[in-house]
Amino acid sequence: MIAFKSLYFMRLIPLTLLALMPSISSWANVTMTGTRIIYRSDVRSVDVNLANNANIPFVVQTWFDAGNINDGPESKTNVPFMATPASFRIQARAGQVVRVSHTSSRRLPEDRESVFYFNFQQIPPSNAGGAATDGRNKMLVVLRNRVKLFYRPSRLGNLPANVISTIKASPAREGNRIGVTLTNTLPFYLNVSRIQLNGTSGSPQAAADMVNPFGSRTFWFTRATSSGNNTISLTVINDQGAGISGDIPL
C-alpha cells in the first residue's frame, strides 16, 4: 500500500448520454505527479501537476476536505486552502498546473503538522464513445482521486530518515484481541503502510493507518496468538512516497 490513495467511485445520472467504457480502471486517465502534497508554511503556493493520459478531453473539478470522505465540490468545509483553477477542461494528452494556496480563513498549529485532503475528479465529455454509441443508453462514470495535503510549519524541518527509531511501541489487549499501541514522538504525521506482529501465529498483520503528531494509535491483529516475545515490523511512508522499514521491540 502506498500513501497516495485513489478513491474510485461510480455515479449514475439518469438520461445522461455518456459512454460506458469496458473497464472502470480504463477511466483512470487524469493523474497527479507525486503521492502527496507537502505545503510548507513559508511558501505562497504549491503547484500540483495533473496529466491527461487519454485520447479524449475531460472536465476536472478540484476541492478540499478536512477528513470527511463524503464532502464534495459543493460542500461547505472549513479548509484554509484554495485551488486555482477550481474546475477546468484538460485536453487529450495534455497537462494542467493547479496552484494550491493557503488562505487566512483558519489559523493552523505551528508546533505540528495539519492534514487535509485534495480531491480531483474527472468527468468525461458527452460525446465519449463516438458515433457508434449514438442512440444507446449510456452511463456517466466519474472518477475521484483523494490525496493527503500536509501543512508543515517550516521550522519543523523534514521527516527524519531514522523515523522508525523515534516510534514507541507497547502491547495492548482487549479480551482475546492482541494489539500494539504506537506512540508518535514527532510533530509529523506517521503514515503507517504496514505493521506486522512477529513471533505470532494467526493473522499478524493489521490495517494501515496514520498516527497523529505527538499522538498514539492502537493497531489490532485479527486472530493472532502471541508467543510472548515479539517485535513488530513497520513501514512508514516518507515525503517522497517511499517506504522506510524497520523493527521495533515490544
C-alpha positions in Angstrom: 0.0 0.0 0.0 1.3 3.5 -0.8 0.4 6.7 1.0 -1.3 8.1 -2.1 -4.9 7.0 -2.0 -7.1 6.8 -5.1 -10.8 6.6 -4.4 -12.7 5.5 -7.4 -16.5 5.6 -7.4 -19.2 5.4 -10.0 -22.0 7.9 -10.1 -25.1 7.1 -12.3 -27.1 10.0 -13.7 -30.3 9.0 -15.5 -30.8 10.2 -19.1 -27.2 11.5 -19.3 -25.7 10.4 -22.6 -22.1 9.5 -21.7 -20.1 6.4 -22.7 -19.7 3.3 -20.7 -16.1 2.0 -21.0 -15.3 -1.8 -20.9 -13.4 -1.4 -17.6 -13.7 1.0 -14.7 -9.9 1.1 -14.5 -9.6 2.3 -18.1 -11.2 5.6 -16.9 -8.3 6.4 -14.6 -6.8 8.8 -17.1 -6.2 12.0 -15.2 -3.3 11.5 -12.8 -1.2 13.6 -10.4 2.6 13.8 -10.2 3.5 12.6 -6.7 1.6 10.8 -4.0 1.0 13.6 -1.5 1.3 17.4 -1.2 3.7 18.9 1.4 2.7 22.5 1.9 5.4 24.4 3.9 4.3 27.5 5.8 7.0 29.7 4.3 5.7 29.4 0.7 3.0 31.3 -1.0 1.7 28.4 -3.1 2.4 24.9 -4.3 1.9 23.7 -7.8 0.2 20.4 -8.4 0.8 18.9 -11.8 -2.1 16.9 -13.4 -1.8 15.0 -16.7 -4.5 13.6 -19.0 -3.2 10.3 -20.4 -6.2 9.6 -22.6 -7.1 10.5 -26.2 -10.2 12.5 -25.2 -10.5 15.6 -23.1 -12.0 15.7 -19.6 -13.6 18.3 -17.3 -11.7 18.2 -13.9 -13.2 19.5 -10.6 -10.9 20.1 -7.6 -11.8 20.7 -3.9 -10.5 20.1 -0.4 -12.0 18.3 2.6 -10.9 18.1 6.2 -11.3 14.4 6.6 -15.0 13.7 5.6 -14.8 11.5 2.5 -18.4 12.3 1.7 -17.6 16.0 1.2 -18.0 17.0 -2.5 -17.2 20.1 -4.5 -20.3 21.9 -3.2 -19.7 21.1 0.5 -19.1 24.0 2.9 -15.9 23.0 4.7 -13.6 25.0 7.0 -10.4 24.2 5.0 -7.9 27.1 4.6 -6.8 26.2 1.1 -7.9 27.0 -2.3 -7.1 25.6 -5.7 -6.8 27.7 -8.9 -8.4 26.8 -11.2 -11.1 25.0 -9.3 -12.5 23.5 -12.4 -11.2 23.3 -16.0 -11.0 21.3 -19.2 -7.9 19.3 -19.7 -7.2 18.4 -23.3 -6.2 15.0 -24.6 -2.6 14.1 -23.9 -2.1 17.4 -22.1 -1.2 18.7 -18.7 -2.6 21.2 -16.3 -1.0 23.0 -13.3 -3.2 23.6 -10.4 -2.0 26.2 -7.9 -2.8 25.4 -4.2 -2.7 28.4 -1.9 -3.1 28.8 1.9 -5.8 31.3 2.9 -6.1 33.2 6.2 -9.5 31.7 7.0 -8.2 29.4 9.7 -5.1 29.6 11.9 -3.2 26.3 11.9 -0.9 25.0 14.7 2.8 26.0 14.3 4.2 23.2 16.5 3.0 20.2 14.4 1.6 19.3 11.0 -2.0 19.6 10.0 -3.6 17.3 7.4 -6.3 18.0 4.8 -7.3 16.2 1.6 -7.0 17.4 -2.0 -9.7 16.0 -4.3 -9.8 16.0 -8.1 -12.3 14.2 -10.2 -12.5 13.6 -14.0 -15.8 13.9 -15.9 -15.8 12.5 -19.5 -17.3 14.5 -22.4 -20.9 13.9 -23.5 -19.8 12.5 -26.9 -17.3 9.9 -25.4 -17.6 6.7 -27.3 -18.2 8.3 -30.7 -20.9 7.8 -33.2 -21.1 4.0 -32.6 -22.8 4.7 -29.3 -25.4 7.2 -30.6 -29.0 6.3 -29.7 -27.9 3.8 -27.0 -28.4 4.0 -23.2 -25.2 5.3 -21.6 -23.9 5.9 -18.2 -21.8 8.7 -16.6 -18.7 7.4 -14.8 -17.0 9.9 -12.6 -13.6 9.0 -11.0 -12.3 10.8 -7.9 -8.8 10.9 -6.5 -8.2 11.9 -2.9 -4.6 12.9 -1.9 -3.3 13.9 1.5 -2.1 17.5 1.9 0.2 18.1 4.9 0.6 21.6 6.1 4.1 21.7 7.6 5.4 24.7 9.6 8.8 25.4 8.1 10.6 25.4 11.4 9.9 21.7 11.8 12.3 20.8 9.0 11.9 17.3 7.4 10.7 13.9 8.5 13.9 12.3 9.9 15.4 9.4 8.0 15.6 7.4 11.2 11.8 7.8 11.8 11.3 4.2 12.8 13.7 4.6 15.8 11.6 7.5 17.1 8.4 5.4 17.5 7.5 3.8 20.8 5.5 0.6 20.8 3.7 -1.2 23.6 1.5 -4.3 23.7 -2.3 -3.9 24.0 -5.1 -6.4 24.8 -8.8 -6.2 24.6 -10.5 -9.5 25.5 -9.0 -12.1 23.2 -7.6 -9.5 20.8 -3.9 -8.7 20.6 -2.8 -5.2 19.6 0.1 -2.8 19.5 -0.1 0.8 20.5 2.3 3.1 18.6 3.2 6.4 20.1 4.4 9.1 17.8 7.1 11.4 19.4 7.4 13.6 16.4 5.5 16.7 15.2 4.8 14.9 11.8 2.0 12.5 10.8 3.2 8.9 10.6 1.8 7.2 7.6 2.0 3.6 8.5 1.5 1.5 5.4 2.4 -1.9 7.0 2.5 -3.2 10.6 3.2 -6.8 11.3 3.5 -8.5 14.7 6.4 -11.0 14.6 6.5 -14.1 16.7 2.8 -14.9 16.4 0.5 -17.2 14.6 -2.9 -16.4 13.1 -3.2 -13.1 11.3 -0.3 -11.0 12.5 -0.9 -8.1 10.1 -3.1 -5.0 11.0 -4.8 -2.4 8.8 -2.6 0.5 7.9 -3.5 4.0 9.3 -2.0 7.3 10.3 -0.7 8.2 13.8 -1.2 11.9 14.7 1.7 14.1 15.7 2.5 13.5 19.4 -0.4 11.1 19.5 -1.0 7.3 19.9 -3.0 4.7 17.9 -3.7 1.1 18.7 -3.5 -1.4 15.8 -5.4 -4.7 16.3 -4.4 -8.0 14.9 -7.2 -10.4 13.9 -7.0 -13.9 15.5 -3.3 -13.5 16.3 -1.7 -15.7 19.0 1.3 -14.2 20.7 4.4 -16.1 21.8 5.1 -13.5 24.5 8.4 -12.5 22.9 7.5 -10.2 20.0 8.8 -7.5 17.8 6.9 -5.5 15.2 7.9 -4.7 11.6 6.8 -1.3 10.4 6.8 0.5 7.1 6.3 4.3 7.2 5.9 6.4 4.1 8.2 9.4 3.7 7.7 12.7 1.9 8.6 11.2 -1.5 6.1 8.3 -1.1 8.8 5.7 -0.5 8.6 3.2 2.4 11.0 3.3 5.4 11.0 -0.1 7.1 12.4 -1.4 10.4 11.7 -3.5 13.5 10.7 -2.3 17.0 10.8 -4.4 20.1 7.8 -4.7 22.4 
